[in-house]
Amino acid sequence: MARLAQLKLSMTTTMLLVAIIFSAFLAIIMYLFQLPLIYAIIGTIIFILLQYLIGPEVVKWSTGLRHLRPGENPWLEAMVRDLAQKSGIPVPKLAIVPDETPNAFVFGRSSGGATLAVHEGLLKELNQEEIQGVIGHELGHIKHKDFLVMTVLSALPLLAYLIARGTFEAARVGRKKVGAALLVAAALSYVVYVVSLLLVMGLSRLREHYADAYSAYLTESPRRLESALTKITYGLSLAPTPPHGARALYIGDPALAKQECQGIIRRREEYDLDRDGVLDERELGLAMEKEAKSTWTKINTSFATHPPTYRRILLLREIEKEMASGRYTNQRIYAHI
């Protein structure tokens, strides 16, 4: 599979960069307070291990998912099993999230023990071909093992943020000399939080493109995921509930969807080309293309967990053209990323 090595290189490089930045940050913090560095290293390792161990349980609790009983949804179970076998990966456990928004995600401590969860809204709002495109995307994350890397990496920006908040609050009530050191530590922690978050978000966006490309290969129909992404983005933008904390896990980020579609919703009549009162898939695609060109959207993308929907659709369209030409092979799955 050509170019998959580039994703692995990006994951390794990001992990090294974040580790180096965080190590230097801890060394400075310990120097400021004249404490042994080993305490900070041990504390960080414990924090990451806790994130890895209890993360899946937190996801289960916060989403309210339930695992499917064998035979409860024969079509979905058979489709996931067939695609997993085609991918050469263990069949993931299936779960349903009682949420009316269209979304899906995978999580777990290993590829062999991964859970693939789909929202009730996804099963209701998407047709079977579109659902297959989404499942192909999620199996791509399992195939690439990127969801495991993101679980570990996301712990470090979170820890830097917690240190920043804690030291800032402590500085407010500390003595003058100690308070000054705490303020320096708080400012440094926030800088490390922003820098490490940018690195992690950049990797998160890249892994979404790889999973999209893998879905196109696995289902042999890029259009299925293209159509699904359009419906998912618009559906998430209308959701009244606030975005879930683990947004990077999902195929669609509710916060980004709202940002992408707020202009579309305001100018609904402008984008409703056939004046039927409903934005169909084609009209939504054209609207997203136009909105994606705004300067504000481009700036916000740096802090987004996912690429803009239209960028993802462009990639799928390029793959579709190559498939139609007859030149597409399994050596070119990721050639357009």
C-alpha positions in Angstrom: 0.0 0.0 0.0 1.9 3.0 -1.3 2.3 6.0 0.9 0.9 4.4 4.1 4.4 4.6 5.4 4.0 8.4 5.2 1.1 8.2 7.7 3.3 6.1 10.0 6.2 8.5 9.6 3.9 11.4 10.5 2.6 9.6 13.6 6.1 8.8 14.7 7.4 12.3 14.0 4.5 13.9 15.8 4.9 11.7 18.8 8.7 12.5 19.0 8.1 16.3 18.6 5.4 16.4 21.3 7.6 14.2 23.6 10.6 16.5 23.1 8.6 19.7 23.6 6.9 18.2 26.7 10.2 16.9 28.1 11.8 20.4 27.8 8.7 21.9 29.3 8.8 19.6 32.3 12.5 20.3 32.8 11.9 24.0 32.9 9.0 23.7 35.3 11.0 21.5 37.7 13.9 24.0 37.5 11.6 26.9 38.4 10.4 25.1 41.5 13.7 23.4 42.2 12.2 19.9 42.2 13.6 16.6 40.9 12.7 16.0 37.2 12.1 12.4 37.8 8.9 13.2 39.7 7.5 15.0 36.7 8.5 12.2 34.3 6.8 9.6 36.5 3.7 11.7 36.9 3.4 12.1 33.1 3.8 8.4 32.5 1.1 7.6 35.0 -1.2 10.2 33.5 -0.7 8.7 30.0 -1.3 5.2 31.3 -4.4 6.3 33.0 -5.6 7.9 29.8 -4.9 4.7 27.9 -6.5 2.4 30.5 -9.6 4.4 31.5 -10.2 6.3 28.2 -12.4 3.5 26.7 -14.5 3.4 29.9 -14.9 7.1 29.8 -16.1 7.0 26.2 -18.6 4.2 27.0 -20.0 6.2 30.0 -20.1 9.6 28.3 -21.8 8.4 25.1 -24.2 5.9 26.7 -23.5 3.3 24.1 -24.7 -0.3 24.3 -23.2 -3.2 22.5 -25.3 -5.0 19.9 -26.6 -8.4 20.7 -25.7 -11.1 18.1 -28.4 -11.1 15.4 -29.9 -7.8 16.6 -29.0 -6.0 13.3 -28.1 -8.8 10.8 -27.5 -6.4 7.9 -25.1 -4.2 9.8 -23.3 -7.1 11.4 -22.8 -8.9 8.1 -21.6 -5.8 6.4 -19.0 -5.0 9.1 -17.9 -8.6 9.2 -17.4 -8.8 5.4 -15.5 -5.5 5.2 -13.3 -6.4 8.2 -12.4 -9.7 6.6 -11.6 -7.9 3.3 -9.4 -5.6 5.3 -7.6 -8.4 7.1 -8.4 -7.1 10.5 -10.3 -8.6 13.5 -14.0 -7.9 13.4 -14.7 -5.1 15.8 -17.4 -5.2 18.5 -20.5 -3.3 17.4 -22.3 -0.7 19.6 -25.2 1.7 19.2 -25.2 5.2 20.6 -28.7 6.5 21.5 -28.1 9.8 19.7 -30.1 11.3 16.9 -27.1 13.0 15.2 -25.4 11.1 12.3 -22.0 10.0 13.5 -19.7 7.0 14.2 -16.4 6.3 15.8 -14.0 3.6 16.9 -12.1 3.3 20.2 -10.3 0.7 22.3 -7.0 -0.3 23.8 -6.0 -2.5 20.8 -7.0 -3.2 17.2 -8.1 -6.7 18.3 -10.4 -5.3 21.0 -11.7 -2.2 19.2 -15.3 -1.2 19.3 -17.1 0.4 16.3 -20.0 2.6 17.5 -22.7 4.1 15.3 -25.3 6.7 16.3 -28.9 5.9 15.9 -29.1 9.0 13.8 -26.6 7.7 11.3 -28.7 4.5 10.7 -31.8 6.6 10.2 -30.5 9.5 8.0 -28.1 7.6 5.7 -28.9 4.9 3.2 -27.2 1.5 3.3 -24.6 2.5 0.7 -23.7 5.6 2.6 -23.5 3.7 5.9 -21.1 1.2 4.2 -18.9 4.2 3.2 -18.8 5.3 6.9 -18.0 1.8 8.1 -15.2 1.6 5.6 -13.8 4.8 7.0 -13.9 3.6 10.6 -12.3 0.3 9.7 -9.5 2.4 8.1 -8.7 3.8 11.5 -8.4 0.3 12.9 -6.3 -0.8 9.9 -4.0 2.1 10.4 -4.0 1.9 14.2 -4.1 5.7 14.4 -6.9 5.7 17.0 -4.4 4.2 19.5 -1.8 6.8 18.7 -4.3 9.6 19.2 -5.4 8.2 22.5 -1.9 8.6 23.8 -1.0 11.8 22.1 -4.1 13.7 23.2 -3.1 13.2 26.9 -0.1 15.6 26.6 -1.9 18.7 25.5 -4.6 18.0 28.1 -2.0 17.7 30.8 -0.3 20.9 29.7 -3.7 22.7 29.9 -4.4 21.3 33.4 -1.0 22.5 34.6 -1.6 25.9 33.0 -5.0 26.3 34.8 -3.7 24.9 38.1 -0.6 27.1 38.2 -2.5 30.2 37.2 -5.0 29.7 39.9 -2.3 29.0 42.4 -0.5 32.2 41.4 -3.5 34.3 42.3 -3.3 33.2 45.9 0.5 32.6 46.3 3.1 34.8 47.8 4.8 37.4 45.6 8.0 35.4 44.9 6.3 32.1 44.4 3.4 33.7 42.6 5.8 35.1 40.0 7.2 31.7 39.3 3.7 30.2 39.1 2.7 32.9 36.5 5.8 32.0 34.4 4.9 28.3 34.7 1.3 29.1 33.7 2.3 31.1 30.6 4.8 28.5 29.6 2.2 25.7 30.1 -0.3 27.5 27.9 2.3 27.9 25.1 3.1 24.2 25.3 -0.6 23.4 25.3 -1.2 25.4 22.1 1.9 24.1 20.2 1.3 20.5 21.1 -2.4 20.8 20.3 -1.5 22.2 16.9 0.7 19.2 16.2 -1.9 16.7 17.4 -4.7 18.4 15.5 -2.5 18.3 12.3 -2.0 14.6 12.7 -5.7 14.1 13.4 -6.7 15.8 10.2 -4.2 13.8 8.2 -5.5 10.5 9.6 -9.0 11.4 8.5 -7.8 11.8 4.9 -6.2 8.4 5.0 -9.3 6.7 6.5 -11.4 8.4 3.7 -9.1 7.0 1.0 -9.2 3.6 2.6 -13.0 3.6 2.6 -13.0 4.4 -1.1 -10.7 1.4 -1.7 -12.6 -0.9 0.6 -16.1 -0.2 -0.7 -14.9 0.4 -4.3 -17.2 3.4 -4.4 -15.8 6.8 -3.2 -19.2 8.4 -3.9 -20.8 6.5 -1.0 -18.6 8.2 1.6 -18.8 11.5 -0.3 -22.6 11.5 0.0 -22.4 10.3 3.6 -20.0 13.2 4.6 -22.3 15.8 3.1 -25.3 14.5 5.1 -23.3 14.0 8.3 -21.9 17.5 8.2 -25.2 19.2 7.6 -26.9 16.9 10.2 -24.3 17.7 12.9 -24.6 21.4 12.2 -28.3 21.3 13.2 -27.7 19.4 16.5 -28.8 21.4 19.5 -26.5 19.6 21.9 -22.9 20.8 22.6 -20.0 18.9 20.9 -18.8 15.8 22.7 -15.4 16.1 24.4 -13.8 13.3 22.3 -14.5 15.0 19.0 -11.3 13.6 17.3 -12.7 10.1 17.5 -15.8 10.8 15.3 -16.0 10.7 11.6 -17.5 14.2 11.8 -16.7 16.9 14.3 -19.9 18.7 15.5 -18.0 21.9 16.3 -16.5 22.1 12.8 -19.8 21.1 11.2 -21.5 24.1 12.9 -18.7 26.4 11.7 -18.9 25.1 8.1 -22.6 25.3 7.9 -23.5 28.5 9.8 -23.0 30.6 6.6 -25.0 28.0 4.6 -27.9 28.2 7.0 -27.8 32.0 7.0 -27.8 32.1 3.2 -30.1 29.0 2.7 -32.2 30.7 0.0 -29.1 31.7 -2.0 -27.8 28.1 -2.1 -31.3 26.5 -2.7 -30.8 26.6 -6.5 -34.0 24.8 -7.4 -36.1 26.8 -4.9 -37.7 23.8 -3.5 -37.0 24.7 0.1 -34.6 21.8 0.7 -30.8 21.7 0.2 -30.1 18.5 -1.6 -26.7 16.8 -1.8 -25.5 18.7 -4.9 -26.6 22.1 -3.4 -24.9 21.3 -0.1 -21.7 20.3 -1.9 -21.6 23.6 -3.9 -22.4 25.6 -0.7 -19.6 23.8 1.3 -17.2 24.5 -1.5 -17.9 28.2 -1.4 -17.9 28.5 2.4 -14.6 26.6 2.6 -12.8 29.4 0.7 -13.5 32.0 3.4 -10.5 33.3 5.3 -12.0 32.7 8.7 -12.6 29.0 7.8 -9.0 28.6 6.7 -7.7 30.0 9.9 -9.9 27.9 12.2 -8.9 24.8 10.3 -5.5 24.8 12.1 -7.3 24.0 15.4 -9.8 21.6 13.9 -9.7 17.8 14.5 -11.0 17.1 10.9 -10.3 18.6 7.5 -13.1 20.8 6.0 -15.7 18.5 4.5 -15.2 19.9 1.0 -11.5 19.0 1.1 -12.4 15.5 2.0 -15.0 15.4 -0.8 -12.3 16.7 -3.3 -10.0 13.8 -2.4 -12.8 11.2 -2.9 -13.7 12.8 -6.3 -10.0 12.5 -7.4 -10.0 8.8 -6.4 -13.3 8.3 -8.2 -11.9 9.7 -11.4 -8.9 7.4 -11.2 -11.1 4.4 -10.6 -13.2 5.3 -13.7 -10.0 5.6 -15.8 -9.1 2.0 -14.9 -5.6 3.0 -13.6 -6.5 2.6 -9.9 -4.8 -0.2 -8.1 -4.3 -1.2 -4.4 -0.9 0.3 -4.7 -2.5 3.8 -5.2 -4.9 3.9 -2.3 -3.3 6.9 -0.7 -1.7 8.5 -3.8 -4.0 11.5 -3.8 -3.4 12.5 -0.2 
